[in-house]
């Protein structure tokens, strides 16, 4: 428990850190810059971008080379025993009734869905940082409150002993004060443990230890509940992700239907005998092909994609209702927190007046030690309620922003370099070759990201 006390003192005094207290924006900035969860989902988005490049490659020529050596025995007259041949072949899809383009469009929709998933993860990271920040502030104030309470009850305990020594009170009064002091020390130990856990959560959410977290005002929330719900179902990343998933499912049905139609391919090759340097042969062909019977596989795929489309539509419906519920819950939480803070402020004022009066009356002999201890406990409870209500109000206000899809680094105007998901996509969307200038630039980008 000594370690916990050191943590509390260091946080309160700002030991080992700049004198200026950190703000919530500082914590959110660190969380955004150091989140492994964001890095993970950005990598998944880059993988989805490559799916577009893979789909685009189906519309481009495919060129291969081969070298072969053949042995013939008995050897025909005028023919070498071993014949070496080099061949370059190519193939290009001329027409497939739009199947390749539909595949590209479907992958683009999945990219857009993955971008919205990344936005949702960003909101989760920032909201966790808000909660961690406010919980550290809450527990720091609880520790300070409990320490003050221990000091005050210690004085009451000593005063009760002194009054007992002169015969003004009984042993019962002394025992009551002693019991309250033991309880206060137990609550102080619990508060210190809670602070240690809050610090560990802050480190996990933000990426470093807290440094004198400054007071925070609640985030401005000016929309009405109905307006917020309407905004959320149109702009929340979960809803947008579901919409893009539905669009991708629709395109996959069209892609499966296109597989029933014929495909026209152009193919050619050039071969050369490596021994003689002559005997070069060339060939060029156009082939039309299509399915006649596939054992019902193609029809089953169409039905399968239709079922997935229906599931995606149902998922969108569920997501819309879930987002509306989240907005309603967030607004309710915010209203409760505001009312609780206002009531707690009034409770603190009244409990302070009452405690001062009881203590003054006790000094004149009109109140017992138990009356004083009860009055002090009521004041302590009121102050603790105020601390919790203030923290809950801030958390609730940012939860409202998250429920509407607005808890992002861009909307909060954090001093960070905003991640642009289109930069990598624009490098790969036309499937650049590895040896091209664009391909080499892409390798440098990947090396930088890997570091």
Secondary structure, 3 states (H helix, E strand, C coil): CHHHHHHHHHHHHCCCCCCCCCCHHHHHHHHHHHCHHHHHHHHHHHHHHHHHHHHHHCCCCEEEEEEEEEECCCCCCCCCCEEEEEEEEEEEEEECCCHHHHHHHHHHHHHHHHHHHHHHHHHHHHHHHHHHHHHHHHHHHHHHHHHHHHHHHHHHHHHHHHHHHCCCCCHHHHHHHHHHHHHHHHHHHHHHHHHHHHHHHHHHHHCCCCCCCCCCCCCCCCCCHHHHHHHHHHHCHHHHHHHHHHHHHHHHHHHHHHCCCCEEEEEEEEEEECCCCCCCEEEEEEEEECCCCCCCHHHHHHHHHHHHHHHHHHHHHHHHHHHHHHHHHHHHHHHHHHHHHHHHHHHHHHHHHHHHHHHHHHHCCCCCHHHHHHHHHHHHHHHHHHHHHHHHHHHHHHHHHHHCCCCCHHHHCCCCCCCCHHHHHHHHCCCCCCCCHHHHHHHHHHHHHHC
